[in-house]
């Protein structure tokens, strides 16, 4: 089971704002902050940490799970509006499985953020 993910970023304030806005549709909030560390999650435990300073290579792909396709769409719009770069608009990815619906963006440091719904469309 994944407990948390930590990544190093170039600009602490820029990335903190990006993650705050991009992850809002998933219910994520900035929960804890200290010494240029920002912890995001929901409830009371951060499971994504960003650390200010020099970014390290290679970049990281972080995938979050959504319970419906609308949330995937909301994430994509919010992330693009927050300054993210398109790396895959919302849509089916049948190469993974028939219901794999996801969207990918690059954050300000080139890390890939993906949100995926594994459930069939309920329309």
C-alpha positions in Angstrom: 0.0 0.0 0.0 1.3 3.4 -0.9 1.8 5.7 2.1 3.1 8.9 0.5 5.1 10.3 -2.4 7.7 13.0 -2.1 9.2 15.0 -4.9 11.7 17.8 -5.2 10.6 20.9 -7.2 12.3 24.1 -8.5 10.0 26.8 -7.2 8.3 26.1 -3.9 5.6 28.8 -4.0 4.8 28.2 -7.7 4.5 24.4 -7.2 2.6 24.7 -3.9 0.0 26.9 -5.7 -0.2 24.5 -8.7 -0.8 21.4 -6.5 -3.3 23.2 -4.3 -5.4 24.2 -7.4 -4.9 21.1 -9.5 -5.8 18.6 -6.8 -8.8 20.5 -5.4 -11.3 18.5 -7.5 -10.0 15.3 -5.8 -10.6 16.7 -2.4 -6.9 17.2 -1.6 -5.8 20.1 0.5 -2.6 21.5 1.9 -2.5 19.8 5.3 1.0 20.5 6.6 3.8 22.8 5.8 7.3 23.3 7.2 10.9 24.1 6.0 9.8 24.3 2.3 8.0 21.0 2.6 4.3 21.0 1.8 2.1 18.0 2.5 -1.1 17.5 0.6 -3.9 14.9 1.2 -7.4 14.6 2.5 -8.6 13.9 6.0 -5.6 14.5 8.3 -2.7 12.7 6.7 -0.6 14.0 3.8 0.3 11.5 1.2 1.9 13.8 -1.3 4.9 15.9 -0.2 6.7 18.5 -2.3 10.1 19.9 -1.3 11.5 23.2 -2.5 15.0 23.4 -4.0 16.6 21.9 -7.0 14.6 19.4 -9.0 16.1 16.0 -9.5 15.9 13.9 -12.7 14.3 11.9 -14.0 10.8 13.2 -13.5 8.1 11.2 -11.7 4.6 9.9 -12.8 2.1 10.1 -9.9 -1.3 8.6 -10.5 -4.3 9.4 -8.3 -7.5 7.3 -8.4 -10.9 8.9 -9.1 -14.3 7.3 -8.5 -15.9 8.7 -11.7 -14.9 10.1 -15.1 -16.3 13.6 -14.2 -13.6 13.9 -11.6 -10.9 13.0 -14.1 -12.3 15.8 -16.4 -12.4 18.3 -13.5 -8.8 17.5 -12.5 -7.6 18.1 -16.1 -9.3 21.5 -16.4 -8.1 22.6 -13.0 -4.6 21.5 -13.6 -4.4 23.2 -17.0 -5.9 26.4 -15.5 -3.3 26.2 -12.8 -0.5 26.2 -15.3 0.0 22.5 -16.1 0.9 21.4 -19.6 -1.2 18.8 -21.5 0.2 15.3 -21.6 -3.0 13.5 -22.4 -6.5 14.9 -22.4 -9.3 13.0 -20.6 -10.1 9.8 -22.5 -10.1 6.1 -22.6 -6.8 4.3 -22.6 -7.8 0.8 -23.8 -4.2 -0.3 -24.1 -4.4 -0.6 -20.2 -7.9 -2.0 -20.0 -11.3 -1.3 -21.5 -12.5 1.1 -18.7 -9.2 2.9 -18.0 -10.2 6.6 -18.3 -7.5 9.1 -17.5 -5.9 12.4 -18.0 -2.3 13.5 -17.7 -0.6 16.8 -17.2 3.0 18.0 -16.6 3.4 20.0 -13.4 5.7 23.1 -13.4 8.8 20.8 -13.0 7.9 18.3 -15.7 6.6 15.6 -13.4 3.5 13.8 -14.8 0.3 13.9 -12.8 -2.4 11.4 -13.9 -5.9 10.9 -12.6 -7.5 7.6 -13.5 -11.0 6.1 -13.2 -11.1 2.3 -13.6 -14.9 2.0 -13.6 -17.2 1.9 -16.6 -19.1 5.0 -17.6 -22.4 5.2 -15.7 -24.4 7.4 -18.0 
